[in-house]
Amino acid sequence: MKSKYGSKLARWISLALIVVLLVSSLASCAPKEGENVVRIGAVIPVSGGLGPVGTKFVDTIEFALDEINAAGGIKSLDGAKVELVLADDCSDPTTAGTETERLCADESIVLVIGSLVTHIVEVQAPIIENYGMPWMANTGEDEQFEKGRKYMHSLHPLTSTVGNVYAEFTDYAHKNWGIDTSRIAIWSEETGYGEGVTKHCVERLKELGYGDNIVLTETVSNKATDLTPLVLKFKAAKPTWAIIIPMSATGVLWHKACYAQNYFPPTIGTPTGCADKRFWGDLIPLEVAKATIGRTDFFIGDYALPDIQDSQLTWKAFKEKWEAAHPELAFDSRAALAGQMTYIVTKAIENAGSRDREAINEALNEVEITFPDPWQVYPSNYPTSGFKADGSPENAIMCVGQWTLDGNQFTLYPPEIATREEPRFMGEWE
């Protein structure tokens, strides 16, 4: 039998349903007459450029809520079933603002999840604060947590965490494996995330004594269609070590341009633009993947690589349940994050024992989910998901590893969680 969750993907990407979503913007399953429910909103893109990501996100939220409701719902509210009210932000900040206001103005909605990217989150924030709505956003920019916001929470690793790890790994690789870091070049997308990671990476490199080694820093538009000029600029600068911070589309362009120009500098790259499993023969041809991200001196940063994920039993159990319900889809970190966000807001409502927004926000400030709790499913927050006083994640790890030529990945850094001690160029052991 085909999974009801997996079938939603096909329905959502059909033109007819996209039109319905664009017109109505707000979808909600009406509760049965007299049913005891607690309603949460979700501002998520299920159309537009972020539609494929958002569709999987919503599908996972509903998957987790069905599990929660089948287990008795919110027990502190006499078994209230959690009802999701979906607003499609159409991957557009203006639409996101309108839909966020619509959800916040509905007094029956007690909490909002989403949206998924910082430039949309920035539009939502003043609306959320004005209405006093408990909010599970998805942003990793440090600056978003320096504005005194009372209601924003996020589990995403901060740009400072990512940038610092790239710099510290650069130092570690130089000192332990002899990586030549005498000439360092960096590029990122012209986004808050990319520029934030670059800023913190450069600051940390300077603290570690590598400031004078930086020979090039560049940014590119996320609307770029060809990165050959950037590759040629890198070739001219002759870096011995490249730090690249692309998202998915610019990652594809970079790898293809490097392949076409026969340019393969030793590199560390980001999760979305280099470590995503779809890069191995899907987003780029397999021969390109093997020649670029598959090189023995190419390193990938990620929030948790598969060998670490598989050691986290609660993540593994959630993955197996999700894959059984979605046999035609690939499980990834976004699905794990969507599940973690759903579990943590549900637990906050349970702990509050109330539909009052202020009470739920206080509970969200204090909530923690710790392994071996089966609701601890996002590897980057392992072993505990929760929040600091400013709403940023209490615990968020970042690791570095490599691809192998059979399309697998392994962890090299930090050494306390590494599953291998040496990179591939120090021995053809695979």
Backbone torsions as a table, in degrees:
resi	resn	phi	psi	omega
1	MET	NA	136.4	-178.6
2	LYS	-75.1	137.0	-179.0
3	SER	-61.7	136.2	176.3
4	LYS	-65.9	-28.0	179.8
5	TYR	-74.1	-47.0	180.0
6	GLY	-61.6	-36.2	-178.8
7	SER	-66.4	-22.6	179.5
8	LYS	-63.7	-32.9	-179.7
9	LEU	-58.9	-47.4	-179.5
10	ALA	-63.8	-40.2	-179.7
11	ARG	-65.3	-44.0	-176.0
12	TRP	-67.3	-33.0	-177.8
13	ILE	-87.3	-0.1	174.2
14	SER	-72.4	146.1	-176.5
15	LEU	-60.4	-40.4	-176.5
16	ALA	-59.8	-44.9	-177.1
17	LEU	-72.8	-34.5	176.4
18	ILE	-59.3	-42.3	178.7
19	VAL	-61.8	-43.1	178.7
20	VAL	-60.2	-43.7	-179.7
21	LEU	-64.1	-41.0	-178.8
22	LEU	-66.4	-34.0	-178.8
23	VAL	-78.5	-47.1	-175.0
24	SER	-85.9	-32.0	-179.2
25	SER	62.1	-23.7	-174.6
26	LEU	-127.6	121.0	179.4
27	ALA	-119.1	135.8	-179.3
28	SER	-153.1	135.9	174.3
29	CYS	-82.9	117.3	-177.5
30	ALA	-65.8	134.3	178.8
31	PRO	-69.0	154.0	176.3
32	LYS	-66.8	153.1	-179.7
33	GLU	-54.9	122.3	176.5
34	GLY	79.3	2.4	-177.2
35	GLU	-73.4	142.2	178.9
36	ASN	-82.9	109.2	-176.7
37	VAL	-131.5	157.3	166.2
38	VAL	-125.7	131.0	-169.6
39	ARG	-107.0	129.7	173.1
40	ILE	-119.6	145.1	179.3
41	GLY	-99.1	159.2	175.3
42	ALA	-141.7	119.6	174.2
43	VAL	-100.6	99.9	-171.2
44	ILE	-136.0	139.6	176.2
45	PRO	-78.0	114.1	171.9
46	VAL	-111.8	7.8	171.4
47	SER	-143.4	171.6	-175.6
48	GLY	80.8	-168.5	-173.8
49	GLY	-61.4	-31.5	-179.3
50	LEU	-94.0	8.0	-175.8
51	GLY	-53.5	-47.4	-179.7
52	PRO	-61.2	-38.3	177.9
53	VAL	-67.9	-47.1	-178.2
54	GLY	-64.9	-36.2	179.3
55	THR	-61.2	-44.5	177.5
56	LYS	-64.7	-36.9	179.6
57	PHE	-61.7	-50.0	-179.3
58	VAL	-63.6	-43.2	179.7
59	ASP	-57.1	-40.9	-179.1
60	THR	-72.0	-38.9	175.6
61	ILE	-57.9	-47.0	-179.5
62	GLU	-66.3	-36.7	176.6
63	PHE	-59.4	-46.9	-179.9
64	ALA	-67.2	-39.4	-179.9
65	LEU	-67.3	-37.1	176.1
66	ASP	-61.0	-40.6	177.7
67	GLU	-63.5	-44.6	-179.9
68	ILE	-63.9	-45.5	-178.8
69	ASN	-66.6	-36.7	178.1
70	ALA	-66.3	-25.9	-179.6
71	ALA	-88.4	6.1	175.5
72	GLY	117.8	2.0	176.3
73	GLY	67.5	-149.6	-179.5
74	ILE	-87.7	100.4	-172.5
75	LYS	-66.0	-32.7	179.1
76	SER	-72.1	-10.2	174.9
77	LEU	-114.9	38.4	177.0
78	ASP	58.5	39.6	175.7
79	GLY	76.7	25.1	179.6
80	ALA	-58.1	133.9	176.0
81	LYS	-81.2	140.6	179.5
82	VAL	-87.0	122.1	-179.0
83	GLU	-109.0	130.4	179.7
84	LEU	-93.9	129.5	173.8
85	VAL	-110.5	111.8	-172.8
86	LEU	-96.3	130.7	171.2
87	ALA	-119.0	120.0	177.4
88	ASP	-80.6	117.5	178.7
89	ASP	-85.8	0.8	174.8
90	CYS	57.5	22.9	-178.4
91	SER	61.3	26.4	-173.1
92	ASP	-127.5	125.3	-177.7
93	PRO	-58.5	-41.3	-179.1
94	THR	-63.6	-45.5	177.7
95	THR	-63.0	-39.0	178.8
96	ALA	-60.8	-41.0	178.1
97	GLY	-62.8	-44.3	179.3
98	THR	-62.3	-44.9	-177.3
99	GLU	-72.6	-33.3	176.0
100	THR	-64.3	-42.7	177.7
101	GLU	-62.1	-40.3	179.9
102	ARG	-61.4	-44.8	-179.8
103	LEU	-68.0	-43.2	-177.7
104	CYS	-64.7	-33.5	-179.2
105	ALA	-73.1	-15.8	177.9
106	ASP	-83.8	106.4	-173.7
107	GLU	-66.5	-14.0	179.1
108	SER	-80.3	-14.1	-179.9
109	ILE	-89.8	128.4	-170.5
110	VAL	-105.2	-9.2	-175.2
111	LEU	-166.1	151.4	178.8
112	VAL	-125.7	137.3	172.0
113	ILE	-107.9	138.2	175.1
114	GLY	89.3	167.8	20.7
115	SER	-90.8	-161.9	-164.8
116	LEU	-109.7	-10.3	-178.2
117	VAL	-132.5	152.5	-168.4
118	THR	-64.7	-39.7	-176.4
119	HIS	-65.9	-22.0	173.0
120	ILE	-85.6	-39.7	177.1
121	VAL	-56.1	-38.5	-179.7
122	GLU	-62.1	-33.9	177.2
123	VAL	-72.7	-37.9	-178.3
124	GLN	-69.9	-33.9	-167.7
125	ALA	-53.7	-51.0	-179.2
126	PRO	-64.0	-30.5	178.1
127	ILE	-68.3	-46.4	178.4
128	ILE	-58.6	-47.4	-178.2
129	GLU	-63.7	-39.6	-179.0
130	ASN	-62.9	-37.8	-178.1
131	TYR	-89.8	-9.6	-177.6
132	GLY	64.6	46.5	-176.2
133	MET	-99.0	121.9	172.2
134	PRO	-55.3	136.4	-167.1
135	TRP	-140.6	126.4	171.9
136	MET	-106.9	93.3	-178.7
137	ALA	-88.9	-179.9	174.0
138	ASN	-135.5	93.9	177.7
139	THR	-148.1	146.9	178.7
140	GLY	-117.2	8.1	-177.6
141	GLU	-79.4	123.0	-179.6
142	ASP	-53.7	-39.6	-175.3
143	GLU	-60.4	-27.0	-179.7
144	GLN	-67.7	-19.8	-178.4
145	PHE	-103.6	11.7	179.3
146	GLU	-109.9	15.0	-174.6
147	LYS	-109.8	11.6	176.3
148	GLY	67.6	28.2	180.0
149	ARG	-74.1	134.2	-174.5
150	LYS	-88.4	-26.2	-167.5
151	TYR	-112.6	-5.6	-176.6
152	MET	-86.9	135.3	175.6
153	HIS	-137.2	147.3	177.3
154	SER	-151.1	146.1	177.0
155	LEU	-101.3	-4.0	-175.1
156	HIS	-72.3	133.5	175.4
157	PRO	-55.0	141.1	-176.3
158	LEU	-76.5	155.9	177.6
159	THR	-60.8	-30.7	177.3
160	SER	-65.9	-38.9	177.4
161	THR	-61.8	-47.9	-177.5
162	VAL	-65.3	-50.1	-178.4
163	GLY	-61.8	-41.8	179.2
164	ASN	-63.6	-40.1	-179.7
165	VAL	-65.9	-40.6	178.7
166	TYR	-61.0	-41.7	179.3
167	ALA	-68.5	-44.6	-178.2
168	GLU	-68.1	-34.3	175.2
169	PHE	-67.1	-38.4	176.4
170	THR	-55.1	-46.5	179.0
171	ASP	-64.8	-43.4	-179.0
172	TYR	-63.4	-45.3	-178.4
173	ALA	-65.9	-35.8	177.8
174	HIS	-66.8	-46.2	-174.2
175	LYS	-77.2	-30.1	-175.3
176	ASN	-100.4	-29.0	-174.8
177	TRP	-123.8	1.8	176.4
178	GLY	76.7	18.6	175.9
179	ILE	-58.9	131.8	-179.7
180	ASP	-78.4	111.2	-179.5
181	THR	-112.5	24.7	-176.7
182	SER	-70.7	-24.1	178.2
183	ARG	-136.1	109.7	-174.5
184	ILE	-111.0	130.2	176.0
185	ALA	-122.7	142.0	-175.1
186	ILE	-132.6	136.8	167.4
187	TRP	-137.6	152.0	178.8
188	SER	-147.3	167.7	172.7
189	GLU	-74.1	154.7	175.4
190	GLU	-80.2	63.5	176.5
191	THR	-128.7	162.1	177.7
192	GLY	-57.9	-39.0	-179.8
193	TYR	-66.5	-51.7	-177.7
194	GLY	-61.6	-44.7	-179.6
195	GLU	-69.3	-32.6	177.8
196	GLY	-67.6	-44.7	177.7
197	VAL	-61.1	-44.2	179.4
198	THR	-60.2	-46.2	-179.3
199	LYS	-56.2	-49.9	-177.0
200	HIS	-70.9	-34.4	177.8
201	CYS	-64.2	-46.4	-179.3
202	VAL	-64.2	-43.4	179.1
203	GLU	-59.4	-42.5	-179.1
204	ARG	-71.4	-37.5	176.0
205	LEU	-59.4	-41.3	178.5
206	LYS	-63.9	-41.8	178.2
207	GLU	-61.5	-33.1	-178.4
208	LEU	-86.0	-0.6	176.3
209	GLY	94.6	16.2	-177.2
210	TYR	-107.8	9.7	-175.9
211	GLY	-57.1	-43.6	-178.7
212	ASP	-72.5	-10.9	-179.2
213	ASN	-85.1	-11.5	-177.2
214	ILE	-79.5	114.4	-175.3
215	VAL	-103.9	-13.2	-176.4
216	LEU	-160.0	133.9	167.7
217	THR	-133.5	129.2	-176.5
218	GLU	-135.3	153.1	170.8
219	THR	-124.1	153.5	177.4
220	VAL	-133.1	152.7	177.9
221	SER	-69.6	143.0	174.7
222	ASN	-74.6	-0.4	174.7
223	LYS	-103.2	8.9	-179.8
224	ALA	-60.7	149.4	178.4
225	THR	-117.2	-9.1	-179.9
226	ASP	-156.1	124.6	179.8
227	LEU	-105.3	18.4	176.1
228	THR	-57.3	-43.0	177.7
229	PRO	-59.4	-36.6	178.3
230	LEU	-68.3	-41.6	177.4
231	VAL	-60.6	-43.1	179.4
232	LEU	-65.1	-35.5	176.6
233	LYS	-65.3	-40.6	176.8
234	PHE	-63.7	-44.5	179.9
235	LYS	-58.3	-40.1	-178.8
236	ALA	-68.6	-32.2	-179.4
237	ALA	-77.7	-18.2	177.2
238	LYS	53.4	52.9	177.0
239	PRO	-71.2	149.1	173.5
240	THR	-93.6	-10.5	-178.0
241	TRP	-151.0	125.8	-178.7
242	ALA	-112.9	135.9	173.4
243	ILE	-116.9	114.8	-175.1
244	ILE	-119.1	139.8	-173.4
245	ILE	-129.5	64.0	179.2
246	PRO	-90.5	159.8	162.6
247	MET	-91.6	-170.7	-170.1
248	SER	-61.4	-52.2	-174.1
249	ALA	-65.3	-43.6	179.6
250	THR	-72.6	-26.6	173.0
251	GLY	-63.0	-44.2	176.7
252	VAL	-58.2	-47.6	-178.5
253	LEU	-62.1	-41.8	-179.2
254	TRP	-63.6	-49.1	-177.0
255	HIS	-63.8	-39.9	179.1
256	LYS	-67.4	-39.9	-179.9
257	ALA	-68.5	-39.6	176.5
258	CYS	-61.1	-43.0	179.8
259	TYR	-62.8	-45.1	-178.5
260	ALA	-65.3	-32.6	-178.2
261	GLN	-94.3	2.7	-178.9
262	ASN	53.2	48.0	-176.2
263	TYR	-123.4	115.9	-173.4
264	PHE	-137.5	74.9	179.6
265	PRO	-74.9	151.3	170.3
266	PRO	-55.1	132.9	-165.1
267	THR	-144.8	149.6	159.9
268	ILE	-121.1	134.5	-176.3
269	GLY	-132.5	169.0	-170.1
270	THR	-80.2	164.8	177.4
271	PRO	-58.6	-52.6	-172.8
272	THR	-70.2	-34.1	-175.3
273	GLY	-97.3	-3.1	-176.2
274	CYS	-144.6	-30.1	-173.6
275	ALA	-100.8	-14.6	179.1
276	ASP	-55.2	129.5	-176.7
277	LYS	-60.1	-22.1	-179.9
278	ARG	-68.6	-15.4	178.2
279	PHE	-70.9	-16.9	-176.8
280	TRP	-87.5	75.4	174.6
281	GLY	92.8	2.6	178.8
282	ASP	-110.8	-67.5	179.3
283	LEU	-68.9	-31.7	173.8
284	ILE	-131.2	151.5	179.5
285	PRO	-58.2	152.5	-176.4
286	LEU	-60.8	-37.2	-179.6
287	GLU	-66.9	-32.7	175.8
288	VAL	-69.9	-43.3	179.6
289	ALA	-59.9	-45.9	-178.6
290	LYS	-65.3	-33.4	-178.1
291	ALA	-81.3	-16.7	-176.4
292	THR	-113.6	-83.7	-177.6
293	ILE	-68.7	-17.5	-180.0
294	GLY	-89.2	3.9	179.8
295	ARG	-68.1	158.3	-178.2
296	THR	-74.0	-14.3	179.1
297	ASP	-115.4	23.5	175.2
298	PHE	-106.8	129.6	-176.5
299	PHE	-120.2	148.0	-177.3
300	ILE	-122.0	128.6	171.6
301	GLY	-87.4	141.6	177.3
302	ASP	-155.5	163.2	-178.8
303	TYR	-76.2	-23.8	171.8
304	ALA	-175.9	118.7	-179.7
305	LEU	-81.3	163.2	-171.3
306	PRO	-55.3	-36.0	-178.2
307	ASP	-67.6	-31.0	175.3
308	ILE	-76.9	-42.1	179.6
309	GLN	-57.6	-44.1	-176.5
310	ASP	-66.0	-18.0	177.4
311	SER	-84.5	-8.3	179.1
312	GLN	-96.7	101.4	-167.2
313	LEU	-64.5	-34.7	-179.3
314	THR	-71.7	-36.5	173.5
315	TRP	-61.9	-44.0	-177.4
316	LYS	-63.7	-40.1	179.3
317	ALA	-65.6	-41.2	178.3
318	PHE	-64.5	-43.2	178.6
319	LYS	-58.1	-44.3	-178.7
320	GLU	-65.1	-40.4	177.1
321	LYS	-65.1	-43.4	-178.7
322	TRP	-64.0	-44.1	-179.4
323	GLU	-66.2	-33.4	177.2
324	ALA	-65.7	-33.4	179.6
325	ALA	-84.3	-18.0	-177.4
326	HIS	-129.8	62.4	-172.3
327	PRO	-62.1	-21.7	-178.0
328	GLU	-95.8	3.2	-177.3
329	LEU	-116.8	158.8	178.6
330	ALA	-98.7	126.3	175.2
331	PHE	-71.8	139.5	178.6
332	ASP	-147.9	-176.4	-176.3
333	SER	-64.6	-27.6	178.9
334	ARG	-67.3	-39.5	177.0
335	ALA	-64.6	-41.4	178.1
336	ALA	-63.3	-41.0	179.0
337	LEU	-64.9	-43.5	178.6
338	ALA	-60.4	-41.2	177.0
339	GLY	-63.8	-43.7	-179.7
340	GLN	-63.5	-42.6	178.2
341	MET	-60.8	-41.6	-179.8
342	THR	-66.1	-44.9	-179.8
343	TYR	-64.2	-39.7	-174.1
344	ILE	-73.5	-36.2	177.6
345	VAL	-72.3	-33.9	177.7
346	THR	-65.7	-40.9	178.4
347	LYS	-65.5	-36.5	177.6
348	ALA	-62.3	-42.5	177.7
349	ILE	-64.4	-42.4	177.3
350	GLU	-59.2	-46.5	-178.8
351	ASN	-66.5	-34.7	179.0
352	ALA	-69.9	-33.7	-177.2
353	GLY	59.0	34.7	-172.2
354	SER	-156.8	156.7	171.0
355	ARG	-98.6	4.7	179.2
356	ASP	-73.4	128.9	-175.1
357	ARG	-62.8	-42.5	-179.6
358	GLU	-63.3	-41.0	179.4
359	ALA	-64.6	-40.1	179.4
360	ILE	-68.1	-38.9	178.8
361	ASN	-63.9	-40.9	176.9
362	GLU	-62.4	-41.0	178.3
363	ALA	-66.1	-36.5	178.3
364	LEU	-66.9	-35.5	176.8
365	ASN	-60.6	-33.7	-172.1
366	GLU	-100.6	-11.9	-170.7
367	VAL	-65.6	145.4	172.7
368	GLU	-141.9	142.3	171.8
369	ILE	-126.6	119.9	-172.3
370	THR	-123.9	137.1	173.2
371	PHE	-55.2	135.6	15.3
372	PRO	-95.2	22.6	173.6
373	ASP	-54.4	127.2	-177.4
374	PRO	-64.0	-11.9	177.5
375	TRP	-86.9	1.4	174.2
376	GLN	-89.0	97.3	-169.4
377	VAL	-125.9	-4.8	-178.6
378	TYR	-99.9	112.3	-172.2
379	PRO	-57.8	-34.9	-176.7
380	SER	-65.9	-24.6	179.5
381	ASN	-94.6	2.4	-177.3
382	TYR	-61.3	137.2	5.2
383	PRO	-94.5	0.7	-175.9
384	THR	-135.5	130.3	171.5
385	SER	-99.8	129.3	179.4
386	GLY	-178.1	-170.7	-171.6
387	PHE	-133.5	147.6	169.6
388	LYS	-77.4	175.9	-176.8
389	ALA	-61.4	-27.7	-178.9
390	ASP	-88.9	1.2	179.0
391	GLY	93.6	-5.9	177.0
392	SER	-77.4	164.6	-175.0
393	PRO	-66.6	136.3	178.2
394	GLU	-65.8	-33.5	-174.5
395	ASN	-144.7	121.3	178.3
396	ALA	-149.5	118.5	-177.9
397	ILE	-97.4	158.2	174.4
398	MET	-139.4	131.2	-178.3
399	CYS	-127.1	170.0	179.4
400	VAL	-131.7	139.9	178.7
401	GLY	-152.7	-154.8	-179.7
402	GLN	-145.6	158.2	166.9
403	TRP	-79.3	154.7	166.6
404	THR	-110.0	164.2	-174.5
405	LEU	-73.7	-3.4	172.0
406	ASP	-100.8	11.8	174.8
407	GLY	86.0	11.4	175.8
408	ASN	-95.6	175.6	-179.3
409	GLN	-138.8	153.6	178.5
410	PHE	-144.5	162.3	-173.9
411	THR	-102.8	132.4	178.4
412	LEU	-112.7	-23.0	-170.3
413	TYR	-152.4	141.8	2.0
414	PRO	-72.1	155.4	-171.6
415	PRO	-60.7	-26.7	-177.8
416	GLU	-70.2	-17.4	176.3
417	ILE	-119.3	2.8	-177.5
418	ALA	-64.1	143.0	175.3
419	THR	-99.9	-9.1	173.0
420	ARG	-138.5	149.6	-175.3
421	GLU	-95.2	-21.7	-175.0
422	GLU	-130.4	147.6	176.6
423	PRO	-73.4	169.4	-174.0
424	ARG	-65.2	-31.4	-176.1
425	PHE	-69.8	-10.3	178.1
426	MET	-92.7	11.3	177.2
427	GLY	163.0	129.3	178.5
428	GLU	-82.8	76.4	-173.6
429	TRP	-95.8	-4.5	-169.5
430	GLU	-78.2	NA	NA
